[in-house]
Amino acid sequence: LDHVQADPLEARFVASQEKRTPEAPLDVLEVGVGVGRWVSSFDPSKTRFVGVDTSEDLIRTARANFPDERFDLLGSDLLFPYEDESFDLVFSVTVMHRHPAPEKRTLLSEMWRVVRPGGQLLLLEDFVFMRQSEKPAVYPMSVTEFVDLTLEATAGQVTLEYVESLRYPDEDLHRGGLISLLRLGVPGA
């Protein structure tokens, strides 16, 4: 399971870092940082990493795991405590399916707001769920619905840079997808 997500994500992280000059560190925001699993994917000498999550316990653990990095608690409004256009790369890994559509829209709008023009939104999500419980803790959304919501949240100011479907071991379906979007515009303009 680990390599199914890690291999395509790591490749996109490397591509983001290669676009930067050595003098300008890559400003990275992970939405739904959890315990900080992806922090070590970035070279701390070339990256300023920030993580946000809605769980105080997870933020506390991430801070203990990576004391040199910044981790912030998101309030129930899901509004990020950052200035507009603050990050070169904003990403989330299997976060959106935990939120109903209005919250997805807020998260996507906030991700778009804080990414710089020319910056990248990277979303790894599961779009197909194998088992549905009677009281779901997940809010599945098709790829088409997700794209429509993303276009709405970003006012169409994105371009699709990369997409890859993911297939987990012992499953017949390609249930996940990695989507990379670039925010249109020129940095600093």
C-alpha positions as CSV (number, residue, x, y, z in Angstrom):
1,L,0.0,0.0,0.0
2,D,2.8,2.4,0.9
3,H,4.6,2.3,-2.4
4,V,1.3,2.8,-4.4
5,Q,1.1,6.3,-2.9
6,A,4.7,7.0,-2.3
7,D,6.2,6.3,-5.7
8,P,4.0,8.7,-7.7
9,L,4.0,11.4,-4.9
10,E,7.8,11.3,-4.5
11,A,8.2,11.8,-8.3
12,R,5.9,14.9,-8.2
13,F,7.8,16.2,-5.1
14,V,11.1,15.9,-6.9
15,A,9.7,17.6,-10.0
16,S,8.5,20.5,-7.8
17,Q,11.9,20.8,-6.2
18,E,13.7,20.7,-9.5
19,K,11.8,23.8,-10.7
20,R,13.3,25.9,-7.9
21,T,16.6,27.7,-7.9
22,P,18.9,26.8,-5.0
23,E,18.6,30.4,-3.6
24,A,14.8,30.2,-3.4
25,P,13.6,27.4,-1.1
26,L,10.4,25.6,-2.0
27,D,7.5,26.7,0.2
28,V,5.4,23.6,0.9
29,L,2.0,23.2,2.6
30,E,0.5,19.8,3.4
31,V,-3.2,19.9,4.1
32,G,-4.2,17.0,6.5
33,V,-0.6,16.5,7.6
34,G,-1.4,13.9,10.2
35,V,1.7,12.8,12.0
36,G,4.0,14.2,9.3
37,R,4.5,11.2,7.2
38,W,5.5,13.1,4.1
39,V,7.8,15.7,5.8
40,S,10.9,13.6,5.2
41,S,10.2,13.6,1.5
42,F,11.6,17.1,1.3
43,D,15.2,18.3,1.7
44,P,15.0,20.7,4.7
45,S,17.9,22.8,3.3
46,K,15.8,23.5,0.2
47,T,12.3,23.5,1.6
48,R,10.1,25.4,4.1
49,F,7.5,22.8,5.1
50,V,4.3,23.7,6.8
51,G,1.5,21.3,7.8
52,V,-2.1,21.8,8.9
53,D,-4.6,19.4,10.3
54,T,-7.9,19.5,12.2
55,S,-6.7,17.1,14.9
56,E,-4.8,18.5,17.9
57,D,-3.4,15.1,18.8
58,L,-2.0,14.6,15.3
59,I,-0.5,18.1,15.2
60,R,1.1,17.4,18.6
61,T,2.6,14.2,17.3
62,A,3.8,15.8,14.1
63,R,5.5,18.6,16.2
64,A,7.2,15.9,18.3
65,N,8.3,13.9,15.2
66,F,9.6,17.0,13.4
67,P,10.4,19.8,15.9
68,D,12.1,22.0,13.3
69,E,9.0,22.2,11.1
70,R,5.8,24.2,11.5
71,F,2.4,22.6,12.1
72,D,-0.8,24.5,12.6
73,L,-4.2,23.5,13.9
74,L,-7.1,24.2,11.5
75,G,-10.3,25.4,13.0
76,S,-13.7,24.0,12.2
77,D,-14.2,26.7,9.5
78,L,-11.2,25.1,7.6
79,L,-9.8,28.5,6.8
80,F,-6.0,28.5,6.5
81,P,-4.0,31.0,8.7
82,Y,-1.8,32.0,5.8
83,E,-1.5,34.9,3.4
84,D,-2.7,34.6,-0.2
85,E,-0.1,33.1,-2.6
86,S,2.3,31.9,0.2
87,F,3.2,28.5,-1.1
88,D,4.8,26.9,-4.2
89,L,3.3,23.5,-3.6
90,V,0.1,22.7,-1.7
91,F,-0.8,19.0,-1.4
92,S,-3.1,16.6,0.4
93,V,-3.1,12.8,0.6
94,T,-6.5,11.0,1.0
95,V,-8.0,13.9,2.9
96,M,-10.9,15.1,0.7
97,H,-13.0,12.0,1.0
98,R,-13.3,12.6,4.7
99,H,-15.3,15.8,4.1
100,P,-18.8,16.5,2.6
101,A,-18.9,18.6,-0.6
102,P,-19.2,22.0,1.1
103,E,-16.1,21.3,3.2
104,K,-14.3,19.9,0.1
105,R,-15.1,23.2,-1.7
106,T,-13.7,25.2,1.3
107,L,-10.5,23.2,1.4
108,L,-9.9,23.4,-2.3
109,S,-10.7,27.1,-2.3
110,E,-8.2,27.7,0.5
111,M,-5.6,25.5,-1.2
112,W,-6.0,27.6,-4.3
113,R,-5.9,30.9,-2.4
114,V,-2.5,30.1,-0.8
115,V,-0.7,28.6,-3.8
116,R,1.3,31.1,-5.8
117,P,0.6,31.7,-9.5
118,G,2.7,29.1,-11.3
119,G,2.5,27.0,-8.2
120,Q,1.2,23.4,-7.9
121,L,-1.8,21.8,-6.2
122,L,-1.2,18.1,-5.8
123,L,-4.1,15.9,-4.7
124,L,-3.9,12.1,-4.1
125,E,-7.4,10.8,-3.5
126,D,-9.5,7.6,-3.5
127,F,-12.5,8.0,-5.8
128,V,-13.9,4.4,-5.4
129,F,-14.6,2.8,-2.1
130,M,-14.9,-0.9,-1.8
131,R,-17.2,-1.1,1.2
132,Q,-19.8,1.4,2.4
133,S,-20.9,1.3,6.0
134,E,-24.4,2.3,7.1
135,K,-23.1,5.6,8.6
136,P,-20.2,6.5,6.3
137,A,-17.2,8.4,7.6
138,V,-16.3,9.0,4.0
139,Y,-18.0,11.1,1.4
140,P,-17.0,9.5,-1.9
141,M,-16.9,11.6,-5.0
142,S,-16.3,10.6,-8.6
143,V,-13.4,12.0,-10.5
144,T,-15.8,14.0,-12.7
145,E,-17.5,15.5,-9.6
146,F,-14.0,16.2,-8.1
147,V,-12.8,18.0,-11.2
148,D,-16.1,20.1,-11.4
149,L,-15.7,21.1,-7.7
150,T,-12.0,22.0,-8.3
151,L,-12.9,24.1,-11.3
152,E,-15.6,25.9,-9.2
153,A,-13.3,26.4,-6.2
154,T,-10.5,27.8,-8.4
155,A,-12.7,29.8,-10.7
156,G,-11.2,27.8,-13.5
157,Q,-7.7,29.3,-13.0
158,V,-5.9,26.0,-13.1
159,T,-4.5,23.7,-15.7
160,L,-4.1,20.0,-15.4
161,E,-0.4,19.2,-15.3
162,Y,-0.4,15.5,-14.5
163,V,-2.8,12.7,-13.6
164,E,-2.2,9.1,-12.7
165,S,-4.6,6.4,-11.6
166,L,-3.6,4.2,-8.6
167,R,-4.3,0.6,-8.1
168,Y,-3.7,-1.0,-4.7
169,P,-2.5,-4.6,-4.3
170,D,-5.1,-7.3,-4.4
171,E,-7.8,-4.9,-5.9
172,D,-9.2,-5.1,-9.3
173,L,-10.2,-1.4,-9.5
174,H,-8.0,1.6,-10.0
175,R,-9.6,3.3,-7.0
176,G,-7.2,6.2,-6.4
177,G,-5.8,9.0,-8.4
178,L,-3.0,11.6,-8.3
179,I,-3.9,14.9,-9.8
180,S,-1.5,17.8,-10.2
181,L,-2.8,21.2,-11.1
182,L,-0.9,24.4,-11.8
183,R,-2.3,27.8,-10.8
184,L,-2.4,30.0,-13.8
185,G,-0.6,33.4,-13.7
186,V,2.8,34.8,-13.2
187,P,4.4,34.8,-9.7
188,G,4.7,38.3,-8.2
189,A,2.4,39.8,-10.8
